Amino acid sequence: MPPPSDIVKVAIEWPGANAQLIEIDQKKPLSSIIREVCDGWSLSGSEQFALRYADGPQLYITEQTRGEIKNGTILRLAISPTRAARQLLERIQSHGIDARLEALKELAKLSADPTFATEFINMEGIGTLARLVESGTHFGEMLAFTLTAFLELMDHGIVSWDLISLSFIKQIAGYVNQPMVDVSILQRSLAILESMVLNSHSLYHRVAQEITVGQLIAHLQVSNQEIQTYAIALINALFLKAPEDRRQEEHTNPLDLRLTEMASTLAQKHLRSIILNHIIRGNRPIKAEMAHQLYVLQVLTFNLLEERMMTKMDPSDQAQRDIIFELRRIAFDGENDPVGTEKRKAMYTKDYKMLGFTNHVNPAMDFTQTPPGMLALDNMLYLAKLHQDTYTRIVLENSSREDKHECPFGRCAIELTRMLCEILQVGELPNEGCNDYHPMFFTHDRAWEEFFCVCIQLLNKTWKEMRATAEDFNKITRALAMKPSSLDQLKSKLRGLSYAEILRLRQSERMSQDDFQSPPIIELRERIQPEILELIKQQRLNRLCEGSCFRKMGNRRRQDKFWFCRLSLNHKVLHYGDLDEPPQGEVPFELLTDKIPVSDIKSVVTGKECPHMKEKSALKQNKEVLELAFSILYDPDEALNFVAPNKYEYCIWTDGLCALLGREMGSDLTRSDLDTLISMEMKLRLLDLENITIPEAPPPVPKEPSTYNFTYNYG
């Protein structure tokens, strides 16, 4: 007979004694269980003890978290968090250097535990650590452990960052500005400054006044990618929190700027080239966290375009109208304008029509829709001035065509700008789980404008090859998916996507849409579908058995922490556990210390219904994060929360879990796989049908008609 669900069998350790194998009754108070354990080793004062996990993070067990204890777990009897906090607080203020160092080392480890952190903070522990830093008397390992403990304690969100003093900020900034400082101290100092900026508006201004761009650039040129990552993370944090009026200012000496002007310097050649040459083109592979920070930097840089994207043109603004006049002048050599007002007006109308504007009389009206607003006009002017030959060729080539297939430059440039804003998500907040940066955008000071120039030439070329529609902008998306490392490589990728290649890809993608609608084909499809669905179900379950790696999403700052989850081979248990780094191969079940019986799973929820999507974050959860989030709800009232690394893994896991629970698989991937596999199977079977040779009928018997019945078995 299986044990009751509220009884958990565990082993409990105590230094110098044999482990106790006991059954924990989850209905009994935790204090009673601890008293029984202490009695087993003849320990008095059970209120001074607590239970902790022996493996992994070794967290304290409380009444709120005891439900997470599983059968077979190894626990450890330890001094209570209150007693531990009091002892460590006394030891870190002692005069003995060795004793203080050991205390700080232990404190750095224990501070990640929320139960201990609460007790230590309640004893004014954070203030004590801050004073140790402000004193300037700690160096080396002692200082590194102090900063680690401080950061871990603050990350619990128990106290506000606004309480941090200016002298503490100056001391931390001093470590960042020092030319020679211990790597561990520098790393933690950069992380503390990043957290200050992300979590406190007032501290943002104080931090920004202490650090200059030039000082951070020095940390981008080192060989340690961890330091580079933290430096870019701080740049991104300051960029993200910078006031709008500080983001758009222009300056001439970027290295002397305070970080309140950081955003305006991101387009400066020196900073961009440092990132390109020392990070993107460095001799080390880009790790996941660095890729994320580069992606964030890319997003925030493009978001500088949002103001122009959302600005409508004012038809009465002469300065804005002059830009349109300049586009006309460059294209048609406006120096030969007629003298008369009426003749000039008629010529202007004709020229604006040749330029491809919708409103030939007042083309300013074409730029009143947002997006793309004035950003489209900015792009057109850049092309006309910096790539004048290309501009005039596109305009004149299409304005002289009479086959009704001209590519109207004005309308296409406006639509192209809108599409590029959509593809590159201009104005969207960075997604915490995304690493999708494009190296080519770091190769040019005016990467956005150059990207537009490449794409407008592609559009003109495509329009000549075929009667282009808005659907043909997918060609740009296909080229971006290839991750070109430079704008020249982008051009090469786009040249490879010829009209014939696009047709081939579309025909392949639309196989499922070209099915015949005759009754026999529909019947064949219905007969095949259950077999194909079962095949997809088995594939999904096999993928769950292989397992996947997920990033741990922190509430306040990203950390390089991962966890792995996989389904047991008998499909009865989900195993999961923490990892120090992404695995290179299969992760054995023995390394995954936690598990959930499939029979305990109540349901699978996605998006906004997930518990972890209802929590607040330093970066607001955007649509893409919600689309990758799912949670497993299981007994008693617990949840295992996921954020998939990409849409494919999301579909695999949500479909696999539905299959595991006997529910319908409904993701886009399943529908796509189902249509594709059914179409392929139907084509194969129909091909077999076409190859069947019907034998010739024997000579007819005189006066007796012959009858032949042919039946093809679709099965």
C-alpha positions as CSV (number, residue, x, y, z in Angstrom):
1,M,0.0,0.0,0.0
2,P,1.5,3.4,-1.0
3,P,2.3,5.9,1.9
4,P,-0.2,8.7,2.4
5,S,0.5,11.8,0.3
6,D,1.3,14.0,3.4
7,I,4.1,11.6,4.6
8,V,7.6,12.3,3.1
9,K,10.5,10.0,3.7
10,V,13.9,11.9,4.1
11,A,17.4,11.5,5.5
12,I,18.6,14.2,8.0
13,E,22.3,14.8,8.6
14,W,24.2,16.3,11.5
15,P,28.1,16.7,11.6
16,G,29.7,13.8,13.5
17,A,26.6,11.7,13.8
18,N,24.8,9.0,11.8
19,A,22.0,10.3,9.6
20,Q,18.5,9.8,10.7
21,L,16.0,8.2,8.3
22,I,12.6,9.6,9.3
23,E,9.1,10.1,7.9
24,I,7.9,13.7,8.0
25,D,4.2,14.2,8.6
26,Q,3.4,17.4,6.7
27,K,0.4,18.0,8.9
28,K,2.6,18.4,12.0
29,P,4.2,21.8,12.9
30,L,7.7,22.1,11.6
31,S,8.9,23.0,15.1
32,S,7.7,19.6,16.4
33,I,9.6,17.8,13.7
34,I,12.8,19.7,14.5
35,R,12.3,18.9,18.2
36,E,12.0,15.1,17.4
37,V,15.2,15.3,15.3
38,C,17.1,17.1,18.1
39,D,15.9,14.5,20.6
40,G,17.3,11.8,18.4
41,W,20.8,13.3,18.8
42,S,20.2,14.5,22.4
43,L,20.5,18.1,21.4
44,S,18.8,20.7,23.7
45,G,17.2,24.0,22.7
46,S,15.5,22.8,19.5
47,E,14.2,26.4,18.9
48,Q,17.8,27.3,18.1
49,F,17.8,24.8,15.1
50,A,16.3,24.6,11.7
51,L,16.3,22.3,8.7
52,R,18.1,23.0,5.4
53,Y,18.6,21.2,2.2
54,A,21.9,19.3,2.1
55,D,22.3,19.7,-1.7
56,G,22.0,22.6,-4.2
57,P,21.5,26.1,-2.8
58,Q,21.0,24.5,0.7
59,L,18.1,26.8,1.5
60,Y,16.3,26.9,4.9
61,I,13.0,25.1,5.1
62,T,10.1,27.1,6.4
63,E,6.4,26.4,6.9
64,Q,5.8,28.1,3.6
65,T,8.3,26.0,1.6
66,R,8.1,22.6,3.3
67,G,5.7,21.4,0.7
68,E,8.6,21.3,-1.8
69,I,10.3,18.4,0.2
70,K,10.2,15.2,-1.9
71,N,10.6,11.6,-1.0
72,G,14.3,10.7,-0.8
73,T,15.5,14.3,-0.1
74,I,18.6,14.7,2.1
75,L,18.2,17.4,4.7
76,R,20.6,18.8,7.2
77,L,20.0,20.1,10.8
78,A,21.6,23.6,11.1
79,I,21.4,26.5,13.5
80,S,18.4,28.7,13.0
81,P,18.5,31.6,10.5
82,T,18.1,34.1,13.4
83,R,21.0,32.6,15.4
84,A,23.1,32.3,12.2
85,A,22.5,36.0,11.3
86,R,23.3,37.2,14.9
87,Q,26.5,35.2,15.0
88,L,27.7,36.3,11.6
89,L,26.9,39.9,12.3
90,E,29.1,39.7,15.4
91,R,31.9,37.9,13.6
92,I,32.1,40.4,10.7
93,Q,32.6,43.2,13.2
94,S,35.3,41.4,15.2
95,H,39.0,42.5,15.2
96,G,40.4,39.3,14.0
97,I,41.1,39.5,10.2
98,D,40.9,35.7,9.6
99,A,37.7,35.3,11.6
100,R,36.2,38.3,9.8
101,L,37.2,36.9,6.4
102,E,35.6,33.5,7.2
103,A,32.4,35.2,8.4
104,L,32.1,37.3,5.2
105,K,32.7,34.2,3.1
106,E,29.9,32.3,4.9
107,L,27.7,35.4,4.7
108,A,28.1,35.7,1.0
109,K,26.8,32.2,0.6
110,L,23.9,32.4,3.0
111,S,22.7,35.8,1.7
112,A,21.1,34.1,-1.3
113,D,18.6,32.4,1.1
114,P,15.5,34.6,1.5
115,T,14.8,33.3,5.1
116,F,18.3,34.1,6.3
117,A,18.3,37.4,4.4
118,T,15.2,38.6,6.2
119,E,16.7,37.9,9.6
120,F,20.0,39.5,8.7
121,I,18.4,42.6,7.3
122,N,16.1,43.0,10.3
123,M,19.3,43.2,12.4
124,E,20.5,46.2,10.4
125,G,23.0,43.9,8.6
126,I,22.9,45.9,5.3
127,G,23.8,49.1,7.1
128,T,26.8,47.3,8.7
129,L,28.0,46.0,5.3
130,A,27.6,49.5,3.8
131,R,29.7,51.0,6.5
132,L,32.4,48.4,6.0
133,V,32.6,49.4,2.3
134,E,32.5,53.1,3.0
135,S,35.4,52.8,5.4
136,G,37.7,51.9,2.6
137,T,39.6,49.5,4.8
138,H,38.6,46.2,3.1
139,F,40.5,44.9,0.1
140,G,40.9,41.7,-1.9
141,E,38.8,38.7,-0.9
142,M,37.3,40.4,2.1
143,L,35.9,43.2,0.0
144,A,34.7,40.8,-2.7
145,F,32.8,38.7,-0.2
146,T,31.3,41.9,1.4
147,L,30.1,43.2,-2.0
148,T,28.7,39.7,-2.9
149,A,26.7,39.5,0.3
150,F,25.5,43.1,-0.1
151,L,24.3,42.5,-3.6
152,E,22.6,39.2,-2.8
153,L,20.8,40.7,0.2
154,M,19.6,43.7,-1.9
155,D,18.3,41.5,-4.7
156,H,15.7,40.0,-2.4
157,G,13.8,43.3,-2.6
158,I,13.3,43.5,1.1
159,V,14.6,47.0,1.5
160,S,14.6,49.9,-1.0
161,W,17.7,50.9,-2.9
162,D,16.8,54.5,-2.2
163,L,18.3,54.1,1.3
164,I,21.8,53.8,-0.2
165,S,24.1,56.7,0.8
166,L,26.0,58.9,-1.6
167,S,29.3,58.0,0.0
168,F,28.6,54.3,-0.7
169,I,27.9,55.1,-4.3
170,K,31.1,57.1,-4.6
171,Q,33.1,54.2,-3.1
172,I,31.6,51.6,-5.5
173,A,32.1,53.9,-8.5
174,G,35.7,54.4,-7.4
175,Y,36.3,50.7,-7.8
176,V,35.0,50.9,-11.3
177,N,37.1,53.9,-12.2
178,Q,40.3,52.4,-10.8
179,P,42.7,51.3,-13.6
180,M,43.9,48.2,-11.6
181,V,41.3,46.5,-9.4
182,D,40.6,42.9,-8.6
183,V,38.3,41.2,-11.2
184,S,35.8,39.9,-8.6
185,I,35.6,43.3,-7.0
186,L,35.1,45.1,-10.4
187,Q,32.5,42.5,-11.4
188,R,30.4,43.0,-8.3
189,S,30.8,46.8,-8.4
190,L,29.5,46.9,-11.9
191,A,26.5,44.7,-10.9
192,I,25.7,46.8,-7.9
193,L,25.7,50.0,-10.0
194,E,23.4,48.3,-12.6
195,S,21.0,47.3,-9.9
196,M,21.0,50.8,-8.4
197,V,20.1,52.3,-11.8
198,L,17.4,49.8,-12.6
199,N,15.7,50.0,-9.2
200,S,15.9,53.6,-8.2
201,H,15.2,56.8,-10.2
202,S,17.2,59.0,-7.7
203,L,20.2,56.7,-7.7
204,Y,20.3,56.7,-11.5
205,H,21.3,60.4,-11.5
206,R,23.9,59.9,-8.8
207,V,25.5,56.9,-10.5
208,A,25.4,58.7,-13.9
209,Q,27.4,61.6,-12.4
210,E,30.2,59.3,-11.1
211,I,30.9,57.3,-14.3
212,T,32.0,58.5,-17.8
213,V,31.8,56.8,-21.1
214,G,35.6,56.6,-21.4
215,Q,35.9,54.9,-18.1
216,L,33.5,52.1,-19.1
217,I,35.1,51.8,-22.5
218,A,38.3,50.7,-20.8
219,H,36.4,47.7,-19.4
220,L,35.1,46.7,-22.9
221,Q,38.7,46.3,-24.1
222,V,39.7,43.6,-21.5
223,S,40.0,39.9,-22.3
224,N,37.5,38.9,-19.6
225,Q,34.1,38.5,-21.2
226,E,32.4,38.6,-17.8
227,I,33.7,42.1,-17.1
228,Q,32.7,43.2,-20.7
229,T,29.2,41.8,-20.1
230,Y,28.7,43.6,-16.8
231,A,30.1,46.9,-18.4
232,I,27.6,46.7,-21.3
233,A,24.8,45.8,-18.8
234,L,25.5,49.0,-16.9
235,I,25.6,51.0,-20.2
236,N,22.2,49.5,-21.1
237,A,20.7,50.2,-17.7
238,L,21.7,53.8,-17.9
239,F,20.6,54.0,-21.4
240,L,17.2,52.5,-20.5
241,K,16.6,54.9,-17.6
242,A,18.0,58.0,-19.3
243,P,15.5,60.9,-19.6
244,E,14.1,61.4,-23.1
245,D,15.7,64.8,-23.5
246,R,19.1,63.4,-22.7
247,R,18.9,60.7,-25.2
248,Q,18.7,62.8,-28.3
249,E,21.5,65.4,-27.5
250,E,24.5,65.7,-29.8
251,H,28.0,66.1,-28.4
252,T,31.5,66.3,-29.8
253,N,33.6,64.7,-27.1
254,P,31.9,61.4,-26.2
255,L,34.7,60.0,-24.0
256,D,34.3,62.9,-21.5
257,L,30.5,62.6,-21.2
258,R,28.7,61.7,-18.0
259,L,26.5,58.7,-18.4
260,T,23.4,60.9,-18.4
261,E,24.4,61.5,-22.0
262,M,25.2,57.9,-22.7
263,A,22.4,57.3,-25.2
264,S,23.5,60.1,-27.5
265,T,27.0,58.7,-27.7
266,L,26.1,55.2,-28.8
267,A,26.3,56.2,-32.4
268,Q,29.8,57.6,-31.9
269,K,32.4,55.7,-33.9
270,H,34.8,55.0,-31.0
271,L,32.3,53.2,-28.7
272,R,30.8,51.3,-31.6
273,S,34.1,50.2,-33.0
274,I,35.3,49.0,-29.5
275,I,32.2,46.8,-29.2
276,L,32.7,45.5,-32.7
277,N,36.4,44.8,-32.5
278,H,36.8,43.7,-28.9
279,I,33.6,41.8,-28.4
280,I,31.7,40.8,-31.6
281,R,34.9,40.1,-33.6
282,G,36.9,39.0,-30.6
283,N,38.6,35.7,-30.5
284,R,36.2,34.2,-27.9
285,P,32.7,32.9,-28.6
286,I,29.8,35.1,-27.5
287,K,28.2,33.6,-24.4
288,A,24.4,33.8,-23.9
289,E,24.5,36.7,-21.4
290,M,26.7,38.8,-23.6
291,A,24.5,38.0,-26.6
292,H,21.5,39.2,-24.5
293,Q,23.3,42.5,-23.6
294,L,24.2,43.1,-27.2
295,Y,20.6,42.5,-28.2
296,V,19.4,45.0,-25.5
297,L,21.9,47.6,-26.7
298,Q,20.7,47.0,-30.3
299,V,17.0,47.5,-29.3
300,L,17.7,50.6,-27.2
301,T,19.7,52.1,-30.0
302,F,16.9,51.6,-32.5
303,N,14.4,52.9,-30.0
304,L,16.1,56.3,-30.4
305,L,14.2,56.3,-33.7
306,E,10.8,56.0,-32.0
307,E,10.3,59.8,-31.6
308,R,10.7,60.4,-35.3
309,M,8.7,57.3,-36.1
310,M,5.8,58.7,-34.1
311,T,6.1,62.3,-35.3
312,K,3.6,63.4,-38.0
313,M,4.7,65.8,-40.6
314,D,3.3,69.3,-40.3
315,P,2.3,70.4,-43.8
316,S,2.6,74.0,-42.8
317,D,6.2,73.7,-41.6
318,Q,8.4,75.2,-44.2
319,A,11.6,73.5,-42.9
320,Q,9.9,70.1,-43.3
321,R,8.6,71.0,-46.8
322,D,12.1,72.0,-47.8
323,I,13.2,68.4,-47.4
324,I,10.7,67.3,-50.0
325,F,11.8,70.1,-52.3
326,E,15.4,68.8,-51.8
327,L,14.3,65.3,-52.8
328,R,12.8,66.7,-56.0
329,R,15.8,68.9,-56.7
330,I,18.3,66.0,-56.4
331,A,16.2,63.7,-58.6
332,F,15.2,66.2,-61.3
333,D,17.9,69.0,-61.2
334,G,15.6,71.7,-59.9
335,E,17.9,74.5,-61.1
336,N,16.0,74.6,-64.4
337,D,12.6,75.4,-62.9
338,P,10.3,77.6,-65.0
339,V,9.8,81.2,-63.9
340,G,6.0,81.4,-63.8
341,T,4.2,80.3,-60.7
342,E,1.5,78.3,-62.5
343,K,4.1,76.5,-64.6
344,R,6.3,75.8,-61.6
345,K,3.3,74.4,-59.7
346,A,2.3,72.1,-62.6
347,M,5.9,70.9,-62.9
348,Y,6.1,70.2,-59.2
349,T,2.9,68.2,-59.3
350,K,4.3,66.2,-62.2
351,D,7.6,65.6,-60.4
352,Y,5.9,64.5,-57.2
353,K,3.9,62.0,-59.1
354,M,7.2,60.7,-60.7
355,L,8.7,60.5,-57.2
356,G,5.9,58.1,-56.3
357,F,4.0,60.2,-53.7
358,T,0.3,59.4,-53.2
359,N,-0.6,63.1,-52.9
360,H,0.9,64.8,-56.0
361,V,-0.2,68.3,-55.0
362,N,0.9,68.2,-51.3
363,P,3.2,65.2,-50.7
364,A,3.6,66.4,-47.1
365,M,0.3,64.6,-46.4
366,D,2.0,61.3,-47.2
367,F,4.0,61.6,-43.9
368,T,1.1,62.2,-41.6
369,Q,0.5,58.6,-40.7
370,T,2.4,57.1,-37.8
371,P,4.3,54.9,-37.9
372,P,6.5,55.6,-39.8
373,G,6.0,59.4,-39.7
374,M,9.0,61.6,-40.3
375,L,11.4,58.6,-40.0
376,A,10.5,57.7,-43.6
377,L,11.4,61.2,-44.8
378,D,14.7,61.0,-42.9
379,N,15.5,57.7,-44.7
380,M,14.7,59.1,-48.1
381,L,16.8,62.2,-47.6
382,Y,19.8,60.0,-46.4
383,L,19.5,57.9,-49.5
384,A,19.3,61.0,-51.7
385,K,22.3,62.7,-50.2
386,L,24.6,59.8,-49.3
387,H,23.7,57.5,-52.2
388,Q,22.7,60.0,-54.8
389,D,23.4,57.8,-57.8
390,T,21.3,55.0,-56.4
391,Y,18.5,57.4,-55.6
392,T,18.3,59.1,-59.0
393,R,18.6,55.7,-60.7
394,I,15.6,54.3,-58.8
395,V,13.5,57.4,-59.3
396,L,14.2,57.9,-63.0
397,E,14.1,54.2,-63.9
398,N,10.6,53.9,-62.5
399,S,9.2,57.3,-63.5
400,S,9.9,56.5,-67.2
401,R,8.2,53.1,-67.2
402,E,4.9,52.9,-69.0
403,D,4.0,49.3,-68.3
404,K,2.0,50.0,-65.1
405,H,4.6,48.1,-63.1
406,E,6.7,51.0,-61.9
407,C,8.0,50.9,-58.3
408,P,6.7,54.2,-56.8
409,F,9.7,55.4,-54.8
410,G,7.8,57.6,-52.3
411,R,5.1,55.1,-51.4
412,C,7.6,52.2,-51.3
413,A,10.0,54.1,-49.1
414,I,7.3,54.9,-46.6
415,E,5.9,51.3,-46.5
416,L,9.5,49.9,-46.3
417,T,10.3,52.1,-43.3
418,R,7.1,51.0,-41.6
419,M,7.9,47.4,-42.2
420,L,11.5,47.7,-41.0
421,C,10.2,49.3,-37.8
422,E,8.0,46.3,-37.3
423,I,10.7,43.8,-38.1
424,L,13.2,45.4,-35.8
425,Q,10.5,46.2,-33.1
426,V,11.4,49.9,-32.9
427,G,9.8,51.3,-29.7
428,E,9.5,47.9,-28.0
429,L,11.1,47.2,-24.6
430,P,13.9,44.6,-24.7
431,N,12.8,41.0,-24.0
432,E,14.5,39.4,-21.0
433,G,14.7,36.1,-22.7
434,C,16.1,37.2,-26.1
435,N,19.6,37.0,-27.4
436,D,18.8,38.0,-31.0
437,Y,21.3,40.6,-31.9
438,H,22.6,41.3,-35.4
439,P,26.4,41.9,-35.8
440,M,25.9,44.0,-38.9
441,F,24.2,46.7,-37.0
442,F,27.4,47.3,-35.1
443,T,29.5,47.8,-38.3
444,H,28.3,51.2,-39.3
445,D,27.7,54.5,-37.5
446,R,24.5,55.0,-39.5
447,A,23.4,51.3,-39.5
448,W,19.7,52.0,-39.6
449,E,19.9,54.3,-42.6
450,E,22.3,52.0,-44.4
451,F,20.0,49.1,-43.8
452,F,17.2,51.1,-45.4
453,C,19.3,51.9,-48.4
454,V,20.2,48.2,-48.9
455,C,16.5,47.2,-48.6
456,I,15.1,49.9,-50.9
457,Q,17.5,48.7,-53.6
458,L,16.3,45.1,-52.9
459,L,12.7,46.2,-53.2
460,N,13.3,47.9,-56.5
461,K,15.1,44.8,-57.9
462,T,12.4,42.5,-56.6
463,W,9.7,44.7,-58.1
464,K,11.3,44.4,-61.5
465,E,11.6,40.6,-61.2
466,M,8.0,40.2,-60.1
467,R,4.9,42.2,-59.4
468,A,5.8,42.8,-55.8
469,T,3.4,43.1,-53.0
470,A,3.7,43.7,-49.2
471,E,4.1,40.0,-48.8
472,D,7.5,40.2,-50.6
473,F,9.0,42.1,-47.7
474,N,9.4,38.6,-46.2
475,K,12.5,38.4,-48.2
476,I,14.1,40.9,-45.8
477,T,13.0,38.8,-42.8
478,R,14.5,35.7,-44.4
479,A,17.9,37.5,-44.9
480,L,17.9,38.7,-41.3
481,A,17.3,35.2,-40.1
482,M,20.7,34.2,-41.7
483,K,22.5,36.5,-39.2
484,P,24.7,38.5,-41.7
485,S,27.8,39.8,-39.9
486,S,28.0,43.0,-42.0
487,L,25.9,45.1,-44.4
488,D,27.9,43.8,-47.3
489,Q,27.1,40.2,-46.3
490,L,23.4,41.2,-46.0
491,K,23.6,42.4,-49.6
492,S,25.1,39.1,-50.6
493,K,22.4,37.1,-48.8
494,L,19.7,39.2,-50.4
495,R,21.2,38.7,-53.9
496,G,21.0,35.0,-53.2
497,L,17.3,35.2,-52.6
498,S,16.3,35.5,-56.2
499,Y,12.7,35.5,-57.5
500,A,13.1,31.9,-58.5
501,E,14.4,30.9,-55.0
502,I,11.6,32.8,-53.3
503,L,9.1,30.9,-55.5
504,R,10.7,27.6,-54.6
505,L,10.5,28.4,-50.8
506,R,7.0,29.6,-51.1
507,Q,5.9,26.5,-53.0
508,S,7.5,24.4,-50.3
509,E,5.8,26.3,-47.5
510,R,2.4,26.3,-49.2
511,M,2.3,22.5,-49.9
512,S,-0.3,22.2,-47.2
513,Q,-2.4,25.0,-48.8
514,D,-2.4,23.4,-52.3
515,D,-4.4,20.3,-51.4
516,F,-7.1,19.3,-53.8
517,Q,-10.6,19.7,-52.5
518,S,-12.1,16.7,-54.3
519,P,-14.1,14.3,-52.0
520,P,-11.6,11.3,-52.4
521,I,-8.7,13.6,-51.3
522,I,-10.6,14.9,-48.3
523,E,-11.5,11.4,-47.3
524,L,-7.8,10.4,-47.6
525,R,-6.8,13.3,-45.5
526,E,-9.2,12.3,-42.7
527,R,-8.0,8.7,-42.7
528,I,-4.3,9.8,-42.5
529,Q,-4.7,12.4,-39.8
530,P,-4.9,10.2,-36.7
531,E,-1.8,8.3,-37.7
532,I,0.1,11.5,-38.3
533,L,-1.1,13.0,-35.0
534,E,0.2,10.0,-33.1
535,L,3.5,10.3,-34.9
536,I,3.8,14.0,-33.8
537,K,2.7,13.0,-30.3
538,Q,5.5,10.5,-30.0
539,Q,8.0,13.0,-31.4
540,R,7.0,15.5,-28.8
541,L,7.3,13.0,-25.9
542,N,10.7,11.9,-27.2
543,R,11.9,15.5,-27.1
544,L,10.7,15.9,-23.5
545,C,12.6,12.8,-22.6
546,E,15.8,14.4,-24.1
547,G,15.1,17.5,-22.1
548,S,15.8,21.2,-22.5
549,C,17.8,23.9,-20.8
550,F,16.0,27.0,-19.5
551,R,17.4,30.3,-18.1
552,K,16.5,31.2,-14.6
553,M,14.7,34.6,-14.8
554,G,15.6,36.8,-11.8
555,N,13.3,39.5,-10.5
556,R,15.9,42.2,-10.5
557,R,18.8,41.4,-12.8
558,R,19.8,38.6,-15.1
559,Q,22.3,36.1,-13.9
560,D,24.1,33.3,-15.7
561,K,22.0,30.6,-14.0
562,F,20.3,27.7,-15.8
563,W,18.1,24.8,-15.0
564,F,17.3,21.6,-17.0
565,C,14.1,19.6,-17.2
566,R,13.4,16.3,-18.8
567,L,10.8,13.6,-18.8
568,S,11.6,10.1,-17.5
569,L,11.7,7.3,-20.1
570,N,8.6,5.7,-18.8
571,H,6.7,9.1,-19.0
572,K,5.8,9.0,-15.3
573,V,8.1,11.7,-13.7
574,L,9.5,15.1,-14.7
575,H,13.0,15.5,-13.4
576,Y,14.6,19.0,-13.1
577,G,17.5,20.7,-11.4
578,D,19.9,23.6,-11.5
579,L,23.0,23.8,-13.8
580,D,26.0,26.1,-13.6
581,E,26.1,26.5,-17.4
582,P,24.2,25.3,-20.5
583,P,24.9,21.5,-21.1
584,Q,26.8,20.3,-24.1
585,G,25.1,16.9,-24.2
586,E,22.5,14.8,-22.4
587,V,22.0,15.6,-18.7
588,P,21.8,12.4,-16.6
589,F,18.8,12.0,-14.4
590,E,21.1,11.7,-11.4
591,L,22.1,15.3,-11.7
592,L,18.5,16.5,-11.6
593,T,17.7,16.4,-7.9
594,D,14.0,17.5,-8.1
595,K,11.1,15.8,-9.6
596,I,7.3,16.0,-10.1
597,P,5.2,12.9,-10.7
598,V,3.1,13.3,-13.8
599,S,0.1,12.1,-11.8
600,D,0.4,15.2,-9.6
601,I,0.1,17.6,-12.5
602,K,-3.2,19.5,-12.5
603,S,-2.8,21.6,-15.6
604,V,-0.5,23.5,-17.9
605,V,-1.1,27.3,-18.3
606,T,0.5,29.8,-20.6
607,G,1.1,33.5,-21.0
608,K,-0.6,35.9,-18.6
609,E,-2.1,32.9,-16.6
610,C,1.4,31.9,-15.5
611,P,2.3,32.8,-11.9
612,H,5.7,34.2,-12.8
613,M,4.2,36.5,-15.4
614,K,2.0,38.1,-12.8
615,E,5.1,39.3,-10.9
616,K,6.8,42.6,-11.4
617,S,10.2,42.9,-13.1
618,A,12.8,45.6,-13.7
619,L,12.1,45.3,-17.4
620,K,8.4,45.1,-18.2
621,Q,7.3,41.8,-19.6
622,N,6.5,42.4,-23.3
623,K,4.4,40.4,-25.7
624,E,7.3,38.2,-26.7
625,V,8.0,37.1,-23.1
626,L,4.4,36.3,-22.5
627,E,4.3,34.2,-25.7
628,L,7.2,32.0,-24.4
629,A,6.0,31.6,-20.8
630,F,4.2,28.4,-19.5
631,S,3.8,26.8,-16.1
632,I,3.0,23.4,-14.8
633,L,0.5,23.5,-11.9
634,Y,0.8,20.5,-9.5
635,D,-0.2,19.3,-6.1
636,P,-0.7,20.7,-3.5
637,D,-0.7,24.3,-4.9
638,E,2.7,24.6,-6.5
639,A,3.9,25.7,-9.9
640,L,7.0,25.0,-12.0
641,N,7.6,28.0,-14.2
642,F,9.2,28.1,-17.6
643,V,10.3,30.8,-20.1
644,A,11.2,28.9,-23.3
645,P,14.4,30.1,-25.1
646,N,12.5,30.3,-28.4
647,K,9.1,29.7,-30.0
648,Y,10.1,26.2,-31.2
649,E,11.0,25.0,-27.7
650,Y,7.8,26.6,-26.4
651,C,5.6,24.6,-28.9
652,I,7.6,21.4,-28.3
653,W,7.1,21.6,-24.5
654,T,3.5,22.8,-24.4
655,D,2.5,20.2,-27.0
656,G,4.4,17.5,-25.2
657,L,2.9,18.3,-21.9
658,C,-0.6,18.3,-23.4
659,A,0.1,14.9,-25.0
660,L,1.4,13.6,-21.6
661,L,-1.8,14.6,-20.0
662,G,-4.0,13.2,-22.8
663,R,-5.1,16.6,-24.0
664,E,-5.2,18.0,-27.5
665,M,-2.0,19.5,-29.0
666,G,-2.9,22.9,-30.4
667,S,0.3,24.9,-31.0
668,D,1.1,26.5,-34.4
669,L,4.0,24.1,-34.7
670,T,1.7,21.1,-34.4
671,R,-0.7,22.5,-37.0
672,S,2.1,23.2,-39.3
673,D,3.7,19.8,-38.8
674,L,0.3,18.1,-39.3
675,D,-0.4,19.9,-42.5
676,T,3.1,19.3,-43.9
677,L,3.2,15.6,-43.0
678,I,-0.3,14.9,-44.2
679,S,0.5,16.7,-47.5
680,M,3.7,14.8,-47.9
681,E,2.0,11.5,-47.2
682,M,-0.9,12.3,-49.5
683,K,1.5,13.2,-52.3
684,L,3.4,9.9,-51.8
685,R,0.2,7.9,-51.9
686,L,-1.2,9.7,-54.8
687,L,2.2,9.2,-56.6
688,D,1.8,5.5,-56.0
689,L,-1.7,5.6,-57.4
690,E,-0.4,7.3,-60.6
691,N,2.3,4.7,-61.1
692,I,-0.2,1.8,-60.9
693,T,-0.5,0.1,-64.3
694,I,-3.9,-1.2,-65.1
695,P,-3.6,-4.5,-67.1
696,E,-5.1,-4.6,-70.5
697,A,-8.5,-6.1,-70.7
698,P,-8.7,-9.5,-72.4
699,P,-10.3,-9.7,-75.8
700,P,-14.1,-9.5,-75.4
701,V,-16.1,-12.6,-75.7
702,P,-18.4,-12.3,-78.5
703,K,-22.0,-11.3,-77.6
704,E,-21.0,-11.1,-73.9
705,P,-19.8,-7.7,-72.5
706,S,-16.9,-7.8,-70.1
707,T,-16.9,-6.0,-66.7
708,Y,-13.9,-4.8,-64.8
709,N,-13.9,-3.4,-61.3
710,F,-10.7,-1.6,-60.1
711,T,-10.4,-0.6,-56.4
712,Y,-7.4,1.2,-55.0
713,N,-6.8,0.7,-51.3
714,Y,-5.9,4.1,-49.9
715,G,-4.8,2.6,-46.6
